Amino acid sequence: MSTLPSKDEILQWIADNPTQTAKRDIAKAFGIKGAARIDLKRILKELEEEGHLEKRKKTYRDPDSLPPVSILQVDAPDENGDLTARPLEWQGEGTAPRILLLPRASDPALGQGDRILARLTQIRGGEHHYEARLIRKIGTNPKRILGVFRKSAEGGRILPIDKGADLEWMVPPGALSGAKDGELVEAEQSGPKSRMGLPRARVINRLGDPSAPKAVSLIAIHQHGIPDHFPDRVVAEADAQKPAGLKGREDLREIPFVTIDPEDARDRDDACHAAPDPDPANEGGHVVWVAIADVAHYVTPGSALDHEARKRGNSSYFPDRVVPMLPDRLSGDLCSLHEAVPRACIAVRMVLDAEGNKLSHEFHRGLMHSVASLTYQQVQAAEDGNPDEKTAPLVEDLIHPLFAAYGALKRAREQRQPLNLDLPERRIVLTEDGRVASVNFKDRLDAHKLIEEFMVLANVAAAETLIAKKSPLLFRVHEEPSDDKLDALRETAIASGYTLAKGQVLKTRHLNSLLDQAAGSDQAELINMATLRSMTQAYYSPENFGHFGLALKNYAHFTSPIRRYSDLIVHRALISAHGWGKDGLSPEEIDDLEATAKHISDTERRSMAAERDTTDRYLAAYLSERVGDELTGRISGVARFGAFVRLDETGADGLIPIRSIGREFFHYDRESETLMGSDTGVVIQPGQRVTVRLARAVPVTGGLELELLALDDKQMPGGPRHTSRPVRRKIAKSKKKGAKVKRKVSRTRR
């Protein structure tokens, strides 16, 4: 380039390329070489002095970016009738950006002076800098209702689906939003009781048929009693919060943290950084930082926010929505570690040796600054040699060191031998109208495992620190399996041709040995599922009983205080133990730790049940159009009333009723977990490959009924079932045959 770029051109480049802001990147973009670099440095210095740029180490960034969730004040309509808004918490020195509001048909009317919480999307090259979608008006928090709409001459009524809710809601003619009789609708209160004695509401979302996929998660939320409406005082407390400043905190903004999350993440509660340890005494070692949103600063003991967060216990996640533990103002804004925005955090600095063993750690309460919000796929591609525009400048200094530290942690993990289950996680992809577009199995990338190992390490550090400081806390406890469950697992292993050690103290390495035996075989999924079923359920406790699955003596949840109340308790304990402020663990909380542990363990199970029910219903709805199709799968369990099958394509679970199997009676043997035909001696047991026909799919319940066609590639005999009672000789013969098989397997495997 023959001439230097103008200041406007440089600012536009930095805005368009937020991750390529080093002086060398800017020089390369404009073809500036040699002595001209001195002039470029002068221009950048002028822009910094004028307040247009902010220098951090060797990069220049626009200090005036807004977080994706912000409080705005609505301005008067412009000459075209469009509504614009301005940010109330503008920190830049220049003119506040112009924000265009994009109202939906169901949004309430907005006027000049209204304060709103909105989700922002940055726009390049337009007349406005951001587009905004309303989350809600500040100062208003109308009650939400889910129910069936019934049309009437006066407009309509809503019959809530909540258990025990017998009060109907009146919908005036102008607030129907096109709702039809019999539809499931979401509505909000719009006024006091009408002359008919009913409160008024307006429809904000039509969900169609109550059995349709779009309604599935809402029904599960209400059936399981998960609170999905924040009381007015809670929202008011959240709205009144201001971003935490540097007072009383360490300035960690020079550390180039990055966040790594799923593509559809809406909140970011953890950030990380890694670098080689400069200490010559720790050759090949690493320094790992994990920074977690400082939720305790905003949610203080005894506040309305605290009472509601404890009541909920955790956030609940569904394919189409999240029921958060905290209001949007916190979960999506002030407590979310968004890119290029200063955020309050509690961070831990951990020193590892070359083999991934933690040598030391220390906690800090600080103010951090994320240099990039990345996805797992982006980070993995960059590490594999395929960076995109955003990750290319970060590969050498940020991404490679993260994976180097992970490599060391992986070696330490192999020595520790935590339980190594291989259970693919399903991902349900929905269309805009809430129908299931596809069901996939999530990829397990090294980038996922990297973050998991960093979080486990930080959780261990939190537990160890609080134990050393003799501070009360909540541990994450996972006890070893019971003898009965181990015996059941051992029987499944023997029936599949494998062994599980007996007569010694059980360690996770023994279970991993079993999993390794089955790895790559047709029995691998069965053994993994059987091992999972043998585990006890993890829970929270003020007493430390260790974490069996992770093979750790000391473990507490520290890394997700946005979505787990347990982590907030641990944050408060760290604040008290370090003397960081008055927002630590209160005496009342310490007295109630046992009750809190029981409560949040229960809310966690409640969310898991609702999420599982929702997934089952979505899968049933997805498969309802394929009734009559032949599908493949594997027997995942047997019971007196039939056999359960996990389908290959979707991972959905269905039932083959015993009444529909073949033309003979099948006898259930609880000890060997088998069904055996009284005439043919056919044995049905977990792990067998099957071909089935989908006989029935019921979206309302999530049930799938299957018809068995082939077992281990052999066709099942057809024809009518015999109705005579089976003779005892057949049963005894079947049991004897089963016992003979077990003895043979035992001798073979010694």
Buried (B, 14 or more C-beta within 10 A) or exposed (E): EEEBBEBEEBBBBBBEBBBBBBBEBBBEBBEBEEEBBEEBEEBBEEBBEEEBBBBBEEBBBBBBBBBBBBBBBBBEBEEEEEBBBBBEEBEBEEEBBBBBBEBEEBBBEBEEEBBBBBBBEEBEEEEBBBBBBBBBBBEEBBBBBBBBBBBEEEBBBBBBBEEEBEEBBBBBEEBBBEBEEEBBBBBBBBEEEEEEEBBBBBBBBBBBEBBBBBBBBBBBBBBBEBBBBBBBBBBBBBBEBEBBEEEEBEEBBEBBBBBBBEEEBBBBBBBBBBBBBEEEEBEEBBBBBBBBBBBBBBBBBEBBBBBBBBBBBBBBBBBBBBBBBBBBBBBBBBBBBBBBBBBBBBBBBBBBBBEBBBEEBEBBBBBBBBBBBBBBBBBBBBBEEEBEEBBBBBBEEBBBBBBBBBBBBBBBBEEBBBBBBEEEEBBBEBEEEBEBEEBBEEEBBBBBBBBBBBBBBBBBBBBBBBBEEEBBBBBBBBBBBEEEBBBBBBBBBBBBBBBBEEEEEBBBBBBBBBBEBBBEBEBBBBBBBBBEBBBBEBBBBBEBEBBBBBBBEBBBBBBBBBBBBBBBBBBBBBBBBBEBBEBBBBEEBBEBBEEBBEBBBEBBBBBBBBBEBBBBBBBBBBBBEEEEEEBBBBBBBBEEEBBBBBBBEBBBBBBBBBEBBBBBBBBBBEEBBBBBBBBBEBBBBBBBBBBBBBBBBBBEEBBBBBBBBBBBEEEBEEEEEEEEEBEEEBBEBBBEEBEEBBEEBEEEEE
